[in-house]
C-alpha cells in the first residue's frame, strides 16, 4: 500500500524533474482554441447508455444531451424536450414533445425515433446497461407518436422517471448498440479517439444552443494523479479531474490554479450478502461494521478530507442526515470481539474492483478487521469480472467506488437497490418496511416525500449493518485561472460543465 508520505516525496521528486512553464501563451488553452482536460482513464465502452461512470460521462457530456437538463437549483429544465412531460392521471403514460430544429452531428434531424431507440436500449436486459435496473418492471415501452412526440408507457406509476429523463443521454438510433463511438446533438462532436491517449472534439457549427467559447476540447488520459497535478501546475492542461489528496501540496500557493473540493454523489458502494453465511448472522454483521476503521481510511487515503461514513447515502445526496451516528470514526474493537464470541468462523471474502485507491482502502479495512479477530481474504477483480460478480450475487462483501450523479443527479437510488428484496441486485436483506419505502421512493413524484423516505431507509440500513461505507469521498478537481470557474452546482452532481467554460484574458 502506498503511504501518504511516500506519495508526497514521489510527487515532489516528479515535480523537480519537470520543466515548469511560465505564465505565457503556451500555458493558455485559449491560445490555440483548445480546452485541455486531464482525466485518469478512458472507458473500454464509449456508449454512455451503458454506463454512468465518470470516465464515460465526462467525455460524453459535451457530445450527447438529455431530454432535460439541471437548472441552477438542480431542478429539471427542457433541453432536447420542448416542455415538461404531460403525465396521464393514472401516471402510466408520459408524453414528451421534442424541441424543433435540432440535428445530430452527422446532419440527421433529431426525432422521436432516436429517443425511442435510446430508451429501448437501456431497458433491454441483454444490452448490459446499468440503467436496466431502473427500468425492469416499470418500463412497458416507448413509441414515436410522430417525429416530434414520444410516448412512454409504464406498468405502474414511476415518479423516478423524471430523474431518468434528466440524466439519460439520447443517441442517434444507429449508435444505440455501438461501444466504439458516440453520436449526439451536443455543442461538440467527437472527432478522434486515440486509444490510451485521449479524445479530440470540435465545436459543432449547427448546434441548436449557444455557441461554445472553445473551438476544440481535448480530453487527455493521464493515469497517474500526481502527473495530472504536475501538468496542471505547469499549464499543459487547463482542468485536472480526480486529483489525489496527496498531490494537493504541489498546488498550494499557486495563484494560477484553483482546487475545488466538493461534496458530490461519489459513493464507496459497500454492502454484504445478508442472505448467505456468514453475514446472515446479525452479530457478525455488526461486529464487522463496528471494527471498520473509518478514521484510518479517511486519514491515510483521503488526507482527512472525506466525511466519516454511516449509511449508504452521503452528504451530497438526497436523504442524507448529518446527525446520523451509528458508528464512530475509530473502530470499536472491544464491542466487536464481544459480538464475535458466538461466531464459529469469523471470516469472509471482500471483493473489490481493481485500482490503487480501492486497494489502499481495502488493505486498511482488512488490517482493522484482523485486529478484532476477523480473518478476511481480499479478492481484487477488474471492472468487467467485478460487475459480473456483483450482478450474479456471488460475493460475501463487495465494494467499489461508484458515482451516482450521472444516473440520479443529487440522489443515490441505484445504490439502495440491493436492499430491496425483489430487486435483480437483491443482497438477501428482507425488511418489509424498507421494501415498502424503496418502492414508494421509486413510485412517488413528490420530492419531499421521497427525501423523507430516503432518510429513513439510510438509517435503517446502517443500523442493520447491511450497507456501511467507511467514508464519503469528495470530488476534487483543479483548474487554471485562465478558465472561468467551474459551477459548484454542477460539480455537486459530478458534472464538469466543460461546454459552458470560456477563457479569461490576461491570465497565465
Secondary structure, DSSP 8 states (H G I E B T S, - for coil): ---HHHHHHHHHHHHHHS----SSGGG-GGGGTEEEEEES---S---TTT---HHHHHHHTTT--BSEEE-TTS-EEESSBSS--EE-TTS-EEEEEB-TT-B-TTS-B--HHHHHHHHHHHH-GGGT-TTHHHHTTTEEEEEEEETTEEEEEESS--TTHHHHHHH-B---GGGTT-SS-----SSEEEEEEETTTEEEEEE-TT-SS---S-SEEEEEE---HHHHHHHHHHTS-SEE-S--GGGGGGGTT-TTEEEEEEE-SEEEEEEE-TTSTTTTSHHHHHHHHHT--HHHHHHHHHTT-SEE--SS--TTSTT--TT--SS-SS--HHHHHHHGGG-S--EEEEEEESSHHHHHHHHHHHHHHHHTT-EEEEEEE-HHHHHHHHHHT--SEEEEEEE-HHHHSS--HHHHGGGSTTSTT--S---HHHHHHHHHHHH---HHHHHHHHHHHHHHHHHTTSB--SEE-EEEEEEETTB----HHHHTTT---GGG--B-TT--
